[in-house]
Amino acid sequence: MSRLHIGRIWPFALSGILLTLILSFSIGEWLGWPFLAAPLAQKLSEKIDREVSFSSVISPESANPDIKAATPFQIRFLGGLHIQATQVKIAAPSWSKAPHSLLGHNVVANFRYIDLWRAYRSQGLHIKSLQAQSLDLDLQRLANGNASWKISPTNPNSRSTTLPSFDSFQVKTGALHYQDALANADIKAKFSFTAPEDTSIASTKDAVGNAAKNTKLASAPSVLKVEAAGYYKKLRMKAELFSSGALPTKLDKTTAVPVNLTLNGSLGKAAISFKGSAKDAMHPANFSGSFTLKGPSMAALGDLVGVTLPTTSAFSTKGYINKERTTWHVALNKLDLGASHLNGKFIYEKARKVPLLSGQLNGSKFLLTDLGPAFGSVDSKKNKQKVLPSRPFDLASLRAMDADIMINVKYVDLNSKMLEPLSPLRGHLQLKGGVLTIQELDARTAKGVLKGDLKLDGRGKQALWNANLRWNGVRLENWVRQVRDDGLAPYISGRLNGKATLNGQGISSAEMLATMKGSIQSELQGGAISHLLIEAAGLDLAQSLGVMFKGDDSLPLQCAVADLVAENGVLRPRVMVLDTADSALWLDGAVSLAKESIDLRVVVMPKDFSPISLRSPLHVNGTFANPHTSLEKRNIGLKLAGSVLLAMINPLAAFIPLLDNGDVKEAKLHAANCKALMQHSLAAPKKSSK
């Protein structure tokens, strides 16, 4: 055959071959390439290292008798990968004991090639559309990060938690068994799609709580119902979810209506309800709505969402939440914490290198006991010998996130029937790099003010703390409640000023107080003290009887000051004196925060004569849990013995040992020390802030 002849026919031959290929491909696309079922399954099995099968019959694995073969195997490649089959099965990985990872019946799935490539490169699997009569998923993740939903062997140790995403998802019934060693989860769920009863989208709210318009859909999706039960983070959980669909309904190419969500569930002793909307019920990264939540402690809630919250009393709250990707906006309209009533607005930014919680905490009432568990408060029934809380702090949680919160609480109960509450309490709480500070502290009580800074450094194995506090103009008679009958004046009164500089270290409140160092200085200005109290403390029987007959009155305090030093948890008074024109009273000894013990001595030194007095120091001893008082018996015994002996000689002589000329020199010495300390040592302001 000549070259000319060949040159003329080869284009026709090539065109014929191409036409044959096109015709063959067209026929294959029309028929659905049924003969490719086995080769495709084998190729996929090799790629994902687990068995994949397509079948035109229902296997005995299906326990649902309603499932009938209705979708013969077909595969098409034009415009993307289209697969349908009566049954699709993806086996579990070799390390799993699950019967399968996926078992679907009458399945129709569409994939874009770019999405398959991204999935192969461990970027997560995206499915354009999925329809099935039933779908059974068994998903597992090991502690090393291996997950059964990952289809790429290129990075088997990746800890990615990405689950498949969809443009369209319609499954009549389904089941899910989810086991996750990293989250300590074992959850079984059932889901179904049913025809909607209402085609309207309920009104929603934006991030600041403004109502949005109702939207009417041209065609509403099926209602998704999910029921789940099992364990999450080792806590028993149960949930029921209703949604207007699995995916948003598209009104046009650029507009989609979010799905409505209603969730009711419980986790451990916590219970939650939520009503709102989400862009995608399958991957609710963005959602908003109102919620109610209650549980045994705020700390347990924080652990679930990765936020550091204090251990508290039982709580219940309701409010509005708006989540956009990794940023949470939460408005707590009401937070009842034990007997406390709080509210606030917060933003949690999880995407930062160190997550940040910021916002404003307000409240009408806060009881210190409701935050007691955060400091390790112990049950008095379990330990009657210890008072200071000894449960270790969770220092790791201080390093898990940062915080920047303004505090404004109208009323703070100090858990004492004797002490006036703080009203109000303001401050600026910051947590950064494991260091917790409360700055700009401003608390008002008894017409006075408390200011200062507190710091807790949790970066090391032991927490370091220090406090710098000042108080000014606190009316002692109002701060320490002193109710007396017949309208008598309080036992002690005056304006209390002072300052404290303290520090310590440890892994619990008890340990930090047991290592406390620093000083406390305070003075009482314009004060007065009960005359009867002074005479009774000095065991001046004659003058006490006189005061009782004429009625108690108040002695002006010429000086009242306390200068205490703390070293290794032992608090000692360098000077602690109350001075009046009648007597001087001072205190010495020690209080050990390490041993929780008391060893104090109170001495009253009269400045005048008394015909009958048993003057003797008063001792306060024992422990914080069981203190007791006693008199120095030796002095009293000697006086009484002398009185008895002299009474044998002459009854009137019995009063001689009971005569007391006072000790003016000693009293004046303590009074002088008191005045010197008030003038030079204390730098507290003389007028209370308004």
Number of C-alpha atoms within 10 A of each C-alpha: 5 6 7 8 9 10 10 10 11 11 11 11 11 11 12 12 12 12 12 12 12 12 12 12 17 14 12 18 16 12 14 21 16 14 13 15 19 14 11 15 18 15 13 17 16 12 14 17 16 17 19 21 19 23 20 19 17 18 13 7 9 15 8 9 7 8 14 13 15 16 19 17 25 23 24 20 17 10 10 15 15 18 20 25 26 25 27 24 21 21 21 22 22 11 9 16 9 15 13 21 21 19 23 24 29 26 24 23 18 23 20 16 13 11 17 18 13 14 17 19 15 19 15 22 23 19 18 18 17 18 19 22 21 22 24 19 19 20 23 23 21 17 12 12 17 21 24 21 21 25 20 18 14 11 12 14 11 14 15 13 13 14 14 14 17 18 14 16 18 20 22 16 18 19 19 18 19 17 21 19 15 13 15 15 20 21 19 18 18 17 20 20 21 15 12 15 10 11 17 16 18 18 13 20 18 13 17 12 16 9 11 11 11 11 13 13 14 10 10 17 21 20 20 26 20 18 17 19 19 19 20 19 17 13 16 16 21 20 18 18 19 22 25 30 25 30 26 21 21 12 12 8 6 6 10 13 19 23 25 28 25 18 16 17 18 19 22 16 14 20 18 18 18 21 20 23 28 25 20 24 23 15 16 17 14 18 22 27 22 21 19 18 18 21 21 19 24 23 18 21 20 15 13 13 9 14 23 24 16 19 21 21 21 17 20 20 19 20 20 23 25 24 19 15 13 13 19 20 21 21 22 21 13 16 21 19 24 18 15 21 20 21 19 20 18 18 21 21 20 18 11 12 8 15 18 20 22 19 18 17 19 21 21 15 19 25 18 16 18 20 20 16 17 22 20 18 17 17 11 11 7 8 10 11 13 18 17 21 19 17 17 16 18 17 19 14 18 23 19 17 23 23 23 20 20 19 19 21 21 18 21 22 18 15 13 11 10 13 17 19 21 23 21 18 23 22 21 17 21 19 24 17 15 21 19 22 22 21 17 15 18 20 23 24 23 20 17 23 24 22 19 19 17 18 20 20 21 25 16 11 10 17 23 18 21 20 18 15 17 22 24 24 26 23 21 24 21 20 19 17 14 17 14 10 8 6 7 14 18 20 21 20 25 21 22 26 28 23 21 19 17 19 23 22 22 20 19 21 21 25 22 24 25 23 18 24 20 19 19 19 25 25 26 25 20 14 23 25 21 20 23 22 18 25 23 18 18 25 21 25 18 17 21 21 14 13 16 12 9 8 11 17 18 19 21 19 23 18 25 27 27 23 23 18 22 24 17 16 24 21 21 22 21 15 18 22 27 25 27 23 15 19 24 28 21 22 21 17 16 19 21 20 23 17 14 21 18 22 17 18 19 19 18 27 25 25 20 13 15 16 15 18 25 20 26 20 20 20 20 16 19 15 19 18 14 14 12 11 12 11 16 13 12 10 14 17 12 13 20 17 14 16 19 17 13 17 15 11 10 11 12 11 16 20 19 15 19 22 18 18 13 19 16 15 11 14 23 17 11 21 25 14 15 24 17 14 20 22 9 8 12 18 14 19 13 12 11 17 13 8
